[in-house]
Amino acid sequence: MLATAVFLPREEKIPFVRAAIRKLDTIKILLSIVWETKAMDNKKYIALSIPLEEIGRMAGGWYGQLTKQVSSRVEKPVSSNVERQNSSGQRPEEK
């Protein structure tokens, strides 16, 4: 999902990054269950969980950055004629 998102336009990346975060969270939960049931020793659990946490932080940061950039690009509403009056108090159409 993350590899696909790299090559997409900014607006199209968000769903892929969000899906990747969900998948990472699922993997972390499953890994935790395997460790808690003693099906995996501590060394292997640590060796897998630390990189997964780092990838999750990086993906979360990327997602936050994308949503911030996209929300800042939202167009501002068109101002009314009253707001467009110049310093003389006339509307642009009245000049």
PyMOL commands that set and color helices and strands:
alter all, ss='L'
color gray80, all
select helices_A, chain A and resi 2-6+10-36+42-72+92-94
alter helices_A, ss='H'
color red, helices_A
deselect
rebuild
show_as cartoon
